[in-house]
Amino acid sequence: MPSYDAELDRLALEKPVLFDGAATGRDDVTLPGFISGSTDELNATMHFHRDLLFVADGCAAVILGVTPDDMFVGSPPLVFSYVLGGLAIFPLRFGAAATLLGGVVGRLAVRGPTGCRYLTDV
């Protein structure tokens, strides 16, 4: 099994430490969220900067009460929207830490005011 930690460290060390930020606003698209939906075809939903801040401020701050002393831990791939929030957006917004655990298959249960609902939930 490859060591993803070493690969990520190597790639990060090759990048410049300083860069010029892009001028963006709350209504600019920040990332596409890829879904298959009910058609089994890949589609993308557009998420704006304001959406990411709303999730962080609404969920992480109000429900979880995130502080800089918190540590987020997870193993799912960051391509899933809920993982992006829990392992990147939440810690970055509030100065907390995050770590990824290694490639184990399991189930995740999410309960809260936001989320993705499907017609055929099991």
A tleap script that builds the chain and sets N, CA, C and O, in Angstrom:
source leaprc.protein.ff14SB
mol = sequence {
  NMET PRO SER TYR ASP ALA GLU LEU ASP ARG
  LEU ALA LEU GLU LYS PRO VAL LEU PHE ASP
  GLY ALA ALA THR GLY ARG ASP ASP VAL THR
  LEU PRO GLY PHE ILE SER GLY SER THR ASP
  GLU LEU ASN ALA THR MET HIE PHE HIE ARG
  ASP LEU LEU PHE VAL ALA ASP GLY CYS ALA
  ALA VAL ILE LEU GLY VAL THR PRO ASP ASP
  MET PHE VAL GLY SER PRO PRO LEU VAL PHE
  SER TYR VAL LEU GLY GLY LEU ALA ILE PHE
  PRO LEU ARG PHE GLY ALA ALA ALA THR LEU
  LEU GLY GLY VAL VAL GLY ARG LEU ALA VAL
  ARG GLY PRO THR GLY CYS ARG TYR LEU THR
  ASP CVAL
}
set mol.1.N position { 0.839 -1.173 0.000 }
set mol.1.CA position { 0.000 0.000 0.000 }
set mol.1.C position { 0.891 1.245 0.000 }
set mol.1.O position { 1.842 1.321 0.778 }
set mol.2.N position { 0.591 2.231 -0.872 }
set mol.2.CA position { 1.421 3.437 -0.927 }
set mol.2.C position { 1.231 4.294 0.314 }
set mol.2.O position { 0.188 4.243 0.967 }
set mol.3.N position { 2.252 5.082 0.631 }
set mol.3.CA position { 2.178 5.993 1.763 }
set mol.3.C position { 1.695 7.350 1.269 }
set mol.3.O position { 2.470 8.127 0.712 }
set mol.4.N position { 0.414 7.630 1.475 }
set mol.4.CA position { -0.156 8.882 1.001 }
set mol.4.C position { 0.388 10.071 1.782 }
set mol.4.O position { 0.510 11.168 1.236 }
set mol.5.N position { 0.715 9.866 3.050 }
set mol.5.CA position { 1.254 10.951 3.852 }
set mol.5.C position { 2.563 11.460 3.258 }
set mol.5.O position { 2.757 12.668 3.130 }
set mol.6.N position { 3.454 10.553 2.898 }
set mol.6.CA position { 4.742 10.950 2.333 }
set mol.6.C position { 4.543 11.639 0.984 }
set mol.6.O position { 5.221 12.623 0.688 }
set mol.7.N position { 3.634 11.141 0.177 }
set mol.7.CA position { 3.388 11.742 -1.134 }
set mol.7.C position { 2.823 13.153 -0.985 }
set mol.7.O position { 3.251 14.074 -1.681 }
set mol.8.N position { 1.872 13.318 -0.086 }
set mol.8.CA position { 1.279 14.630 0.139 }
set mol.8.C position { 2.317 15.615 0.668 }
set mol.8.O position { 2.354 16.769 0.241 }
set mol.9.N position { 3.154 15.166 1.587 }
set mol.9.CA position { 4.218 16.022 2.118 }
set mol.9.C position { 5.168 16.455 1.007 }
set mol.9.O position { 5.541 17.625 0.921 }
set mol.10.N position { 5.554 15.511 0.162 }
set mol.10.CA position { 6.479 15.824 -0.926 }
set mol.10.C position { 5.870 16.850 -1.881 }
set mol.10.O position { 6.535 17.809 -2.274 }
set mol.11.N position { 4.607 16.648 -2.252 }
set mol.11.CA position { 3.943 17.580 -3.162 }
set mol.11.C position { 3.782 18.959 -2.531 }
set mol.11.O position { 3.966 19.972 -3.206 }
set mol.12.N position { 3.440 19.008 -1.243 }
set mol.12.CA position { 3.264 20.285 -0.557 }
set mol.12.C position { 4.575 21.057 -0.487 }
set mol.12.O position { 4.581 22.279 -0.639 }
set mol.13.N position { 5.680 20.365 -0.258 }
set mol.13.CA position { 6.978 21.028 -0.155 }
set mol.13.C position { 7.458 21.604 -1.482 }
set mol.13.O position { 8.330 22.473 -1.499 }
set mol.14.N position { 6.897 21.130 -2.595 }
set mol.14.CA position { 7.263 21.641 -3.909 }
set mol.14.C position { 6.530 22.933 -4.263 }
set mol.14.O position { 6.871 23.584 -5.250 }
set mol.15.N position { 5.532 23.309 -3.473 }
set mol.15.CA position { 4.714 24.485 -3.763 }
set mol.15.C position { 5.268 25.719 -3.062 }
set mol.15.O position { 5.887 25.607 -2.003 }
set mol.16.N position { 5.047 26.906 -3.651 }
set mol.16.CA position { 5.522 28.131 -2.998 }
set mol.16.C position { 4.750 28.387 -1.700 }
set mol.16.O position { 3.592 27.992 -1.559 }
set mol.17.N position { 5.411 29.047 -0.771 }
set mol.17.CA position { 4.792 29.340 0.517 }
set mol.17.C position { 3.849 30.541 0.403 }
set mol.17.O position { 2.809 30.573 1.060 }
set mol.18.N position { 4.200 31.517 -0.417 }
set mol.18.CA position { 3.395 32.722 -0.600 }
set mol.18.C position { 2.788 32.748 -1.994 }
set mol.18.O position { 3.393 32.276 -2.957 }
set mol.19.N position { 1.594 33.300 -2.091 }
set mol.19.CA position { 0.945 33.442 -3.386 }
set mol.19.C position { -0.047 34.592 -3.309 }
set mol.19.O position { -0.461 34.995 -2.222 }
set mol.20.N position { -0.422 35.114 -4.461 }
set mol.20.CA position { -1.424 36.173 -4.526 }
set mol.20.C position { -2.800 35.527 -4.579 }
set mol.20.O position { -3.059 34.673 -5.427 }
set mol.21.N position { -3.674 35.933 -3.679 }
set mol.21.CA position { -5.028 35.402 -3.663 }
set mol.21.C position { -5.850 35.971 -4.805 }
set mol.21.O position { -5.588 37.079 -5.273 }
set mol.22.N position { -6.837 35.222 -5.251 }
set mol.22.CA position { -7.736 35.680 -6.305 }
set mol.22.C position { -8.817 36.556 -5.691 }
set mol.22.O position { -9.299 36.286 -4.591 }
set mol.23.N position { -9.191 37.597 -6.406 }
set mol.23.CA position { -10.270 38.475 -5.948 }
set mol.23.C position { -11.603 37.778 -6.227 }
set mol.23.O position { -11.992 37.618 -7.384 }
set mol.24.N position { -12.296 37.367 -5.176 }
set mol.24.CA position { -13.579 36.679 -5.327 }
set mol.24.C position { -14.611 37.325 -4.414 }
set mol.24.O position { -14.278 38.065 -3.489 }
set mol.25.N position { -15.861 37.026 -4.698 }
set mol.25.CA position { -16.961 37.541 -3.891 }
set mol.25.C position { -17.879 36.413 -3.452 }
set mol.25.O position { -17.721 35.272 -3.884 }
set mol.26.N position { -18.830 36.731 -2.600 }
set mol.26.CA position { -19.738 35.737 -2.034 }
set mol.26.C position { -20.570 35.024 -3.086 }
set mol.26.O position { -21.001 33.893 -2.862 }
set mol.27.N position { -20.808 35.663 -4.237 }
set mol.27.CA position { -21.630 35.052 -5.281 }
set mol.27.C position { -20.828 34.373 -6.381 }
set mol.27.O position { -21.386 33.988 -7.408 }
set mol.28.N position { -19.526 34.222 -6.176 }
set mol.28.CA position { -18.683 33.507 -7.136 }
set mol.28.C position { -18.700 32.015 -6.825 }
set mol.28.O position { -18.728 31.608 -5.664 }
set mol.29.N position { -18.681 31.210 -7.885 }
set mol.29.CA position { -18.630 29.759 -7.701 }
set mol.29.C position { -17.278 29.395 -7.117 }
set mol.29.O position { -16.240 29.835 -7.612 }
set mol.30.N position { -17.292 28.590 -6.063 }
set mol.30.CA position { -16.045 28.173 -5.437 }
set mol.30.C position { -15.698 26.729 -5.738 }
set mol.30.O position { -14.519 26.382 -5.818 }
set mol.31.N position { -16.722 25.862 -5.909 }
set mol.31.CA position { -16.431 24.470 -6.251 }
set mol.31.C position { -17.673 23.781 -6.803 }
set mol.31.O position { -18.800 24.123 -6.443 }
set mol.32.N position { -17.451 22.809 -7.679 }
set mol.32.CA position { -18.568 21.987 -8.137 }
set mol.32.C position { -18.718 20.778 -7.218 }
set mol.32.O position { -17.725 20.186 -6.795 }
set mol.33.N position { -19.952 20.419 -6.915 }
set mol.33.CA position { -20.213 19.208 -6.137 }
set mol.33.C position { -20.758 18.148 -7.077 }
set mol.33.O position { -21.873 18.285 -7.581 }
set mol.34.N position { -19.996 17.098 -7.320 }
set mol.34.CA position { -20.408 16.087 -8.286 }
set mol.34.C position { -21.358 15.081 -7.658 }
set mol.34.O position { -21.110 14.561 -6.570 }
set mol.35.N position { -22.448 14.819 -8.363 }
set mol.35.CA position { -23.474 13.888 -7.896 }
set mol.35.C position { -23.890 12.999 -9.053 }
set mol.35.O position { -23.718 13.368 -10.215 }
set mol.36.N position { -24.430 11.842 -8.748 }
set mol.36.CA position { -24.983 10.999 -9.811 }
set mol.36.C position { -26.484 11.171 -9.898 }
set mol.36.O position { -27.069 10.966 -10.962 }
set mol.37.N position { -27.121 11.545 -8.793 }
set mol.37.CA position { -28.557 11.757 -8.802 }
set mol.37.C position { -29.311 10.491 -9.149 }
set mol.37.O position { -28.794 9.386 -8.979 }
set mol.38.N position { -30.522 10.645 -9.631 }
set mol.38.CA position { -31.359 9.484 -9.947 }
set mol.38.C position { -31.132 8.969 -11.362 }
set mol.38.O position { -31.681 7.932 -11.732 }
set mol.39.N position { -30.328 9.679 -12.164 }
set mol.39.CA position { -30.105 9.277 -13.553 }
set mol.39.C position { -28.868 8.411 -13.721 }
set mol.39.O position { -28.631 7.877 -14.805 }
set mol.40.N position { -28.075 8.265 -12.665 }
set mol.40.CA position { -26.800 7.547 -12.714 }
set mol.40.C position { -25.799 8.179 -13.665 }
set mol.40.O position { -24.812 7.550 -14.045 }
set mol.41.N position { -26.054 9.426 -14.051 }
set mol.41.CA position { -25.103 10.178 -14.861 }
set mol.41.C position { -24.454 11.227 -13.970 }
set mol.41.O position { -25.101 11.802 -13.095 }
set mol.42.N position { -23.179 11.465 -14.203 }
set mol.42.CA position { -22.449 12.438 -13.393 }
set mol.42.C position { -22.947 13.846 -13.693 }
set mol.42.O position { -22.975 14.267 -14.849 }
set mol.43.N position { -23.331 14.559 -12.668 }
set mol.43.CA position { -23.762 15.950 -12.770 }
set mol.43.C position { -23.012 16.743 -11.717 }
set mol.43.O position { -22.486 16.183 -10.755 }
set mol.44.N position { -22.968 18.051 -11.910 }
set mol.44.CA position { -22.303 18.897 -10.934 }
set mol.44.C position { -23.265 19.962 -10.427 }
set mol.44.O position { -24.007 20.562 -11.205 }
set mol.45.N position { -23.245 20.190 -9.132 }
set mol.45.CA position { -23.986 21.294 -8.537 }
set mol.45.C position { -22.972 22.364 -8.173 }
set mol.45.O position { -21.887 22.056 -7.680 }
set mol.46.N position { -23.320 23.609 -8.415 }
set mol.46.CA position { -22.399 24.702 -8.155 }
set mol.46.C position { -22.583 25.204 -6.728 }
set mol.46.O position { -23.707 25.438 -6.282 }
set mol.47.N position { -21.475 25.365 -6.022 }
set mol.47.CA position { -21.493 25.900 -4.670 }
set mol.47.C position { -20.743 27.225 -4.676 }
set mol.47.O position { -19.660 27.341 -5.250 }
set mol.48.N position { -21.330 28.206 -4.034 }
set mol.48.CA position { -20.763 29.545 -3.991 }
set mol.48.C position { -20.015 29.755 -2.673 }
set mol.48.O position { -20.198 28.996 -1.721 }
set mol.49.N position { -19.181 30.781 -2.626 }
set mol.49.CA position { -18.445 31.091 -1.402 }
set mol.49.C position { -19.402 31.251 -0.226 }
set mol.49.O position { -19.117 30.782 0.876 }
set mol.50.N position { -20.520 31.902 -0.451 }
set mol.50.CA position { -21.483 32.119 0.635 }
set mol.50.C position { -22.026 30.804 1.181 }
set mol.50.O position { -22.319 30.707 2.372 }
set mol.51.N position { -22.165 29.790 0.325 }
set mol.51.CA position { -22.671 28.486 0.765 }
set mol.51.C position { -21.712 27.831 1.753 }
set mol.51.O position { -22.137 27.277 2.766 }
set mol.52.N position { -20.428 27.896 1.456 }
set mol.52.CA position { -19.441 27.271 2.329 }
set mol.52.C position { -19.378 27.968 3.679 }
set mol.52.O position { -19.243 27.319 4.717 }
set mol.53.N position { -19.476 29.296 3.659 }
set mol.53.CA position { -19.476 30.026 4.922 }
set mol.53.C position { -20.749 29.751 5.723 }
set mol.53.O position { -20.707 29.662 6.950 }
set mol.54.N position { -21.862 29.620 5.038 }
set mol.54.CA position { -23.127 29.330 5.722 }
set mol.54.C position { -23.065 27.973 6.424 }
set mol.54.O position { -23.508 27.839 7.565 }
set mol.55.N position { -22.520 26.978 5.745 }
set mol.55.CA position { -22.410 25.645 6.348 }
set mol.55.C position { -21.483 25.691 7.563 }
set mol.55.O position { -21.782 25.107 8.604 }
set mol.56.N position { -20.364 26.386 7.420 }
set mol.56.CA position { -19.427 26.469 8.542 }
set mol.56.C position { -20.040 27.244 9.710 }
set mol.56.O position { -20.008 26.783 10.851 }
set mol.57.N position { -20.591 28.408 9.424 }
set mol.57.CA position { -21.130 29.241 10.495 }
set mol.57.C position { -22.429 28.680 11.067 }
set mol.57.O position { -22.710 28.848 12.253 }
set mol.58.N position { -23.213 28.018 10.233 }
set mol.58.CA position { -24.482 27.475 10.694 }
set mol.58.C position { -24.355 26.136 11.384 }
set mol.58.O position { -25.024 25.892 12.389 }
set mol.59.N position { -23.519 25.272 10.871 }
set mol.59.CA position { -23.384 23.922 11.425 }
set mol.59.C position { -22.213 23.826 12.398 }
set mol.59.O position { -22.388 23.442 13.554 }
set mol.60.N position { -21.040 24.172 11.931 }
set mol.60.CA position { -19.846 24.003 12.768 }
set mol.60.C position { -19.875 24.913 13.989 }
set mol.60.O position { -19.515 24.485 15.086 }
set mol.61.N position { -20.294 26.151 13.814 }
set mol.61.CA position { -20.296 27.083 14.943 }
set mol.61.C position { -21.472 26.845 15.878 }
set mol.61.O position { -21.291 26.718 17.088 }
set mol.62.N position { -22.670 26.784 15.323 }
set mol.62.CA position { -23.872 26.716 16.150 }
set mol.62.C position { -24.106 25.320 16.722 }
set mol.62.O position { -24.358 25.179 17.919 }
set mol.63.N position { -24.027 24.293 15.885 }
set mol.63.CA position { -24.346 22.938 16.331 }
set mol.63.C position { -23.155 22.272 17.020 }
set mol.63.O position { -23.302 21.688 18.094 }
set mol.64.N position { -21.981 22.362 16.403 }
set mol.64.CA position { -20.810 21.683 16.954 }
set mol.64.C position { -20.016 22.532 17.950 }
set mol.64.O position { -19.296 21.997 18.792 }
set mol.65.N position { -20.150 23.846 17.849 }
set mol.65.CA position { -19.394 24.720 18.746 }
set mol.65.C position { -17.892 24.589 18.558 }
set mol.65.O position { -17.152 24.490 19.537 }
set mol.66.N position { -17.434 24.586 17.315 }
set mol.66.CA position { -16.016 24.369 16.999 }
set mol.66.C position { -15.148 25.493 17.570 }
set mol.66.O position { -15.496 26.671 17.489 }
set mol.67.N position { -14.018 25.101 18.145 }
set mol.67.CA position { -13.026 26.050 18.661 }
set mol.67.C position { -11.659 25.671 18.088 }
set mol.67.O position { -11.504 24.582 17.536 }
set mol.68.N position { -10.674 26.551 18.213 }
set mol.68.CA position { -9.326 26.225 17.733 }
set mol.68.C position { -8.703 25.019 18.440 }
set mol.68.O position { -7.731 24.456 17.937 }
set mol.69.N position { -9.232 24.615 19.575 }
set mol.69.CA position { -8.693 23.460 20.304 }
set mol.69.C position { -9.214 22.123 19.778 }
set mol.69.O position { -8.756 21.070 20.221 }
set mol.70.N position { -10.168 22.146 18.837 }
set mol.70.CA position { -10.776 20.908 18.333 }
set mol.70.C position { -9.929 20.238 17.266 }
set mol.70.O position { -9.141 20.880 16.571 }
set mol.71.N position { -10.113 18.920 17.153 }
set mol.71.CA position { -9.432 18.105 16.142 }
set mol.71.C position { -10.493 17.326 15.381 }
set mol.71.O position { -11.292 16.611 15.986 }
set mol.72.N position { -10.509 17.459 14.060 }
set mol.72.CA position { -11.412 16.700 13.204 }
set mol.72.C position { -10.646 15.516 12.634 }
set mol.72.O position { -9.518 15.670 12.164 }
set mol.73.N position { -11.250 14.346 12.672 }
set mol.73.CA position { -10.609 13.124 12.208 }
set mol.73.C position { -11.563 12.403 11.275 }
set mol.73.O position { -12.760 12.323 11.552 }
set mol.74.N position { -11.051 11.880 10.177 }
set mol.74.CA position { -11.905 11.138 9.252 }
set mol.74.C position { -11.100 10.337 8.266 }
set mol.74.O position { -9.889 10.513 8.134 }
set mol.75.N position { -11.794 9.448 7.571 }
set mol.75.CA position { -11.128 8.612 6.579 }
set mol.75.C position { -11.751 8.674 5.192 }
set mol.75.O position { -11.135 8.168 4.254 }
set mol.76.N position { -12.930 9.259 4.996 }
set mol.76.CA position { -13.525 9.261 3.653 }
set mol.76.C position { -12.770 10.189 2.700 }
set mol.76.O position { -12.070 11.100 3.143 }
set mol.77.N position { -12.913 9.960 1.399 }
set mol.77.CA position { -12.261 10.831 0.409 }
set mol.77.C position { -12.834 12.246 0.453 }
set mol.77.O position { -14.029 12.429 0.686 }
set mol.78.N position { -11.984 13.239 0.230 }
set mol.78.CA position { -12.410 14.632 0.268 }
set mol.78.C position { -13.325 15.022 -0.887 }
set mol.78.O position { -13.855 16.133 -0.896 }
set mol.79.N position { -13.523 14.140 -1.860 }
set mol.79.CA position { -14.408 14.482 -2.974 }
set mol.79.C position { -15.867 14.505 -2.547 }
set mol.79.O position { -16.702 15.054 -3.266 }
set mol.80.N position { -16.200 13.924 -1.396 }
set mol.80.CA position { -17.568 13.959 -0.915 }
set mol.80.C position { -17.797 15.268 -0.169 }
set mol.80.O position { -16.970 15.675 0.647 }
set mol.81.N position { -18.915 15.923 -0.446 }
set mol.81.CA position { -19.192 17.247 0.130 }
set mol.81.C position { -19.172 17.244 1.646 }
set mol.81.O position { -18.630 18.169 2.252 }
set mol.82.N position { -19.750 16.226 2.277 }
set mol.82.CA position { -19.789 16.221 3.742 }
set mol.82.C position { -18.392 16.091 4.330 }
set mol.82.O position { -18.134 16.589 5.426 }
set mol.83.N position { -17.501 15.438 3.624 }
set mol.83.CA position { -16.129 15.305 4.112 }
set mol.83.C position { -15.386 16.622 3.931 }
set mol.83.O position { -14.601 17.023 4.791 }
set mol.84.N position { -15.632 17.284 2.824 }
set mol.84.CA position { -15.007 18.583 2.587 }
set mol.84.C position { -15.342 19.540 3.719 }
set mol.84.O position { -14.477 20.283 4.182 }
set mol.85.N position { -16.599 19.529 4.170 }
set mol.85.CA position { -16.989 20.384 5.287 }
set mol.85.C position { -16.302 19.976 6.572 }
set mol.85.O position { -15.673 20.797 7.239 }
set mol.86.N position { -16.423 18.703 6.917 }
set mol.86.CA position { -15.925 18.222 8.200 }
set mol.86.C position { -14.426 18.172 8.326 }
set mol.86.O position { -13.907 18.294 9.435 }
set mol.87.N position { -13.709 17.996 7.237 }
set mol.87.CA position { -12.251 17.863 7.331 }
set mol.87.C position { -11.473 19.030 6.731 }
set mol.87.O position { -10.249 19.084 6.850 }
set mol.88.N position { -12.168 19.958 6.090 }
set mol.88.CA position { -11.458 21.102 5.514 }
set mol.88.C position { -12.109 22.424 5.908 }
set mol.88.O position { -11.466 23.262 6.540 }
set mol.89.N position { -13.368 22.619 5.546 }
set mol.89.CA position { -14.017 23.909 5.774 }
set mol.89.C position { -14.154 24.219 7.263 }
set mol.89.O position { -13.798 25.314 7.697 }
set mol.90.N position { -14.663 23.274 8.048 }
set mol.90.CA position { -14.873 23.528 9.472 }
set mol.90.C position { -13.566 23.866 10.189 }
set mol.90.O position { -13.495 24.892 10.865 }
set mol.91.N position { -12.539 23.042 10.063 }
set mol.91.CA position { -11.301 23.378 10.779 }
set mol.91.C position { -10.658 24.672 10.276 }
set mol.91.O position { -10.146 25.459 11.072 }
set mol.92.N position { -10.681 24.896 8.959 }
set mol.92.CA position { -10.069 26.116 8.430 }
set mol.92.C position { -10.803 27.367 8.895 }
set mol.92.O position { -10.172 28.379 9.199 }
set mol.93.N position { -12.108 27.305 8.952 }
set mol.93.CA position { -12.909 28.476 9.348 }
set mol.93.C position { -12.653 28.885 10.793 }
set mol.93.O position { -12.679 30.073 11.113 }
set mol.94.N position { -12.408 27.914 11.668 }
set mol.94.CA position { -12.304 28.212 13.086 }
set mol.94.C position { -10.924 27.942 13.680 }
set mol.94.O position { -10.762 27.976 14.900 }
set mol.95.N position { -9.923 27.674 12.831 }
set mol.95.CA position { -8.561 27.476 13.305 }
set mol.95.C position { -8.335 26.168 14.024 }
set mol.95.O position { -7.385 26.041 14.796 }
set mol.96.N position { -9.204 25.181 13.782 }
set mol.96.CA position { -9.047 23.856 14.395 }
set mol.96.C position { -8.089 23.025 13.541 }
set mol.96.O position { -7.609 23.495 12.509 }
set mol.97.N position { -7.814 21.808 13.962 }
set mol.97.CA position { -6.920 20.909 13.228 }
set mol.97.C position { -7.727 19.785 12.596 }
set mol.97.O position { -8.850 19.505 13.016 }
set mol.98.N position { -7.152 19.142 11.584 }
set mol.98.CA position { -7.796 18.002 10.925 }
set mol.98.C position { -6.734 16.989 10.544 }
set mol.98.O position { -5.595 17.347 10.248 }
set mol.99.N position { -7.114 15.728 10.553 }
set mol.99.CA position { -6.212 14.661 10.128 }
set mol.99.C position { -7.020 13.592 9.416 }
set mol.99.O position { -8.190 13.374 9.729 }
set mol.100.N position { -6.401 12.937 8.474 }
set mol.100.CA position { -7.052 11.851 7.744 }
set mol.100.C position { -6.513 10.513 8.225 }
set mol.100.O position { -5.315 10.365 8.468 }
set mol.101.N position { -7.397 9.552 8.358 }
set mol.101.CA position { -7.008 8.192 8.710 }
set mol.101.C position { -6.973 7.357 7.445 }
set mol.101.O position { -7.697 7.689 6.506 }
set mol.102.N position { -6.186 6.304 7.353 }
set mol.102.CA position { -6.127 5.415 6.223 }
set mol.102.C position { -7.245 4.437 6.190 }
set mol.102.O position { -7.837 3.839 7.088 }
set mol.103.N position { -7.463 4.452 3.806 }
set mol.103.CA position { -8.190 3.721 2.851 }
set mol.103.C position { -9.287 2.825 3.321 }
set mol.103.O position { -9.819 2.304 2.342 }
set mol.104.N position { -10.156 2.219 5.127 }
set mol.104.CA position { -11.102 1.299 5.797 }
set mol.104.C position { -12.514 1.650 5.339 }
set mol.104.O position { -12.902 2.817 5.390 }
set mol.105.N position { -13.284 0.666 4.893 }
set mol.105.CA position { -14.648 0.863 4.420 }
set mol.105.C position { -15.606 0.789 5.593 }
set mol.105.O position { -15.461 -0.074 6.459 }
set mol.106.N position { -16.587 1.685 5.631 }
set mol.106.CA position { -17.573 1.689 6.710 }
set mol.106.C position { -18.791 2.482 6.316 }
set mol.106.O position { -19.024 2.744 5.136 }
set mol.107.N position { -19.566 2.865 7.312 }
set mol.107.CA position { -20.776 3.648 7.088 }
set mol.107.C position { -20.698 4.944 7.877 }
set mol.107.O position { -20.085 5.009 8.943 }
set mol.108.N position { -21.328 5.972 7.332 }
set mol.108.CA position { -21.366 7.259 7.989 }
set mol.108.C position { -22.815 7.664 8.156 }
set mol.108.O position { -23.583 7.623 7.195 }
set mol.109.N position { -23.198 8.050 9.348 }
set mol.109.CA position { -24.543 8.564 9.614 }
set mol.109.C position { -24.427 10.047 9.909 }
set mol.109.O position { -23.621 10.458 10.745 }
set mol.110.N position { -25.230 10.853 9.225 }
set mol.110.CA position { -25.209 12.296 9.402 }
set mol.110.C position { -26.608 12.744 9.788 }
set mol.110.O position { -27.594 12.334 9.176 }
set mol.111.N position { -26.687 13.587 10.807 }
set mol.111.CA position { -27.973 14.096 11.250 }
set mol.111.C position { -27.829 15.587 11.497 }
set mol.111.O position { -26.937 16.014 12.231 }
set mol.112.N position { -28.689 16.371 10.897 }
set mol.112.CA position { -28.600 17.812 11.089 }
set mol.112.C position { -29.526 18.554 10.163 }
set mol.112.O position { -30.320 17.939 9.451 }
set mol.113.N position { -29.436 19.895 10.161 }
set mol.113.CA position { -30.365 20.713 9.385 }
set mol.113.C position { -30.046 20.780 7.894 }
set mol.113.O position { -30.878 21.234 7.109 }
set mol.114.N position { -28.857 20.337 7.492 }
set mol.114.CA position { -28.509 20.372 6.080 }
set mol.114.C position { -28.160 18.969 5.631 }
set mol.114.O position { -27.905 18.088 6.452 }
set mol.115.N position { -28.149 18.770 4.356 }
set mol.115.CA position { -27.769 17.457 3.847 }
set mol.115.C position { -28.351 17.193 2.486 }
set mol.115.O position { -29.074 18.028 1.942 }
set mol.116.N position { -28.053 16.074 1.947 }
set mol.116.CA position { -28.541 15.664 0.637 }
set mol.116.C position { -29.539 14.540 0.838 }
set mol.116.O position { -29.218 13.534 1.469 }
set mol.117.N position { -30.725 14.694 0.318 }
set mol.117.CA position { -31.754 13.687 0.486 }
set mol.117.C position { -32.082 13.055 -0.857 }
set mol.117.O position { -32.174 13.746 -1.872 }
set mol.118.N position { -32.256 11.754 -0.857 }
set mol.118.CA position { -32.556 11.021 -2.071 }
set mol.118.C position { -33.917 10.354 -1.928 }
set mol.118.O position { -34.391 10.126 -0.816 }
set mol.119.N position { -34.533 10.047 -3.046 }
set mol.119.CA position { -35.838 9.377 -3.020 }
set mol.119.C position { -35.751 7.963 -2.536 }
set mol.119.O position { -36.726 7.432 -2.006 }
set mol.120.N position { -34.601 7.331 -2.703 }
set mol.120.CA position { -34.477 5.912 -2.336 }
set mol.120.C position { -33.515 5.710 -1.188 }
set mol.120.O position { -32.721 4.769 -1.208 }
set mol.121.N position { -33.569 6.582 -0.174 }
set mol.121.CA position { -32.709 6.393 1.003 }
set mol.121.C position { -32.966 5.044 1.644 }
set mol.121.O position { -34.103 4.575 1.703 }
set mol.122.N position { -31.889 4.422 2.126 }
set mol.122.CA position { -32.037 3.127 2.822 }
set mol.122.C position { -31.655 3.286 4.261 }
set mol.122.O position { -31.707 2.321 5.023 }
savepdb mol mol.pdb
quit
